[in-house]
Amino acid sequence: FIAHRMVSFQMWPKHPWCNNNLRIGFGGLYKGPIKTTIISPVNVIMPRLSREQRLRPLGMVEAGLSYSEIARRMGCSQPTIRNLVQRHTATVSVDDRPRPGRERVTTPQQDRYI
């Protein structure tokens, strides 16, 4: 929710049910620990995985490893692994799908030069 009052921030001892030690006071309306999530304003675009990097988790699934174990070993999230397996099951491919927009005119080498 959005508060339209003066907000004060104070540091207090950490509470067991709260993930931080911050108390926020809304001009006397509420003073107590709250569960907060800090959201970064920066969007992070992860690099695309190579074909080999996409095939490796499929082999791990066939070997009987769980999605969480595969995600831990690969350094990615469980939904990434789940989506990869679902796409492979549906399309029998792990290749990127075509993307809209104009195709690149310059090569990566030319981009580095520019």
Wavefront OBJ file of the C-alpha trace (Angstrom):
o trace
v 0.000 0.000 0.000
v 1.002 3.626 -0.364
v 1.065 5.845 2.709
v 0.365 9.535 2.223
v 1.810 10.483 5.609
v 5.251 11.255 6.912
v 7.138 7.970 7.271
v 9.949 7.412 9.757
v 12.444 4.540 9.659
v 14.144 3.180 12.767
v 16.410 0.206 13.364
v 15.278 -2.192 16.116
v 16.415 -5.647 17.233
v 15.527 -8.329 14.692
v 12.290 -10.191 15.341
v 12.079 -13.946 14.652
v 9.151 -13.623 12.235
v 10.532 -10.639 10.351
v 13.260 -10.813 7.715
v 14.885 -7.536 8.751
v 15.303 -5.268 11.753
v 13.513 -2.230 10.340
v 10.477 -0.637 11.936
v 8.453 1.894 10.050
v 6.296 4.410 11.859
v 3.403 6.080 10.034
v 2.933 9.173 12.180
v 1.787 7.139 15.183
v -0.630 4.949 13.211
v 1.594 1.862 13.195
v 4.872 1.107 14.850
v 6.130 -2.408 14.611
v 8.237 -4.750 12.565
v 7.056 -5.443 9.047
v 8.139 -7.988 6.494
v 9.739 -6.146 3.610
v 11.076 -6.976 0.219
v 13.596 -4.689 -1.398
v 13.057 -4.429 -5.131
v 15.871 -3.125 -7.258
v 14.837 -0.632 -9.926
v 17.357 -2.156 -12.337
v 16.176 -4.852 -14.735
v 18.714 -7.621 -15.088
v 18.839 -9.405 -18.419
v 20.446 -12.789 -18.068
v 22.627 -14.023 -20.925
v 21.132 -16.681 -23.163
v 22.279 -20.239 -22.571
v 24.150 -22.018 -25.347
v 22.663 -25.144 -26.922
v 25.058 -27.332 -24.905
v 24.082 -25.590 -21.670
v 20.417 -26.317 -22.451
v 21.050 -29.980 -23.223
v 22.981 -30.687 -20.001
v 19.956 -30.336 -17.645
v 17.910 -32.643 -19.879
v 20.517 -35.362 -19.350
v 20.418 -34.720 -15.609
v 16.610 -35.099 -15.616
v 16.952 -38.421 -17.444
v 19.531 -39.468 -14.820
v 16.870 -38.908 -12.145
v 18.072 -35.684 -10.507
v 15.463 -33.309 -9.092
v 14.845 -29.868 -10.607
v 16.176 -28.220 -7.449
v 19.423 -30.218 -7.584
v 19.849 -29.473 -11.302
v 19.170 -25.766 -10.717
v 21.749 -25.695 -7.916
v 24.380 -27.381 -10.091
v 23.656 -25.180 -13.112
v 23.411 -21.945 -11.128
v 19.917 -21.050 -12.328
v 16.373 -21.188 -10.975
v 14.040 -24.171 -10.781
v 11.502 -22.504 -13.109
v 14.260 -22.188 -15.729
v 14.848 -25.942 -15.598
v 11.119 -26.719 -15.541
v 10.457 -24.452 -18.548
v 13.362 -25.987 -20.454
v 12.056 -29.525 -19.865
v 8.494 -28.494 -20.787
v 9.683 -26.842 -24.006
v 11.755 -29.894 -24.915
v 8.782 -32.182 -24.236
v 6.437 -30.043 -26.360
v 8.733 -29.231 -29.295
v 11.517 -31.866 -29.073
v 13.958 -28.967 -29.370
v 15.922 -26.674 -27.080
v 16.753 -24.083 -29.727
v 15.689 -20.455 -29.405
v 12.406 -19.612 -31.050
v 12.396 -16.910 -33.711
v 12.135 -13.427 -32.292
v 10.289 -10.514 -33.831
v 12.108 -7.542 -35.231
v 14.677 -6.735 -37.825
v 17.624 -9.089 -38.186
v 21.081 -7.859 -37.217
v 23.117 -6.163 -39.924
v 26.463 -6.087 -38.123
v 28.516 -8.990 -36.816
v 29.616 -9.244 -33.161
v 33.153 -8.348 -34.304
v 31.860 -5.186 -35.991
v 29.879 -4.332 -32.841
v 33.050 -4.549 -30.742
v 34.859 -2.290 -33.223
v 32.056 0.275 -33.092
l 1 2 3 4 5 6 7 8 9 10 11 12 13 14 15 16 17 18 19 20 21 22 23 24 25 26 27 28 29 30 31 32 33 34 35 36 37 38 39 40 41 42 43 44 45 46 47 48 49 50 51 52 53 54 55 56 57 58 59 60 61 62 63 64 65 66 67 68 69 70 71 72 73 74 75 76 77 78 79 80 81 82 83 84 85 86 87 88 89 90 91 92 93 94 95 96 97 98 99 100 101 102 103 104 105 106 107 108 109 110 111 112 113 114
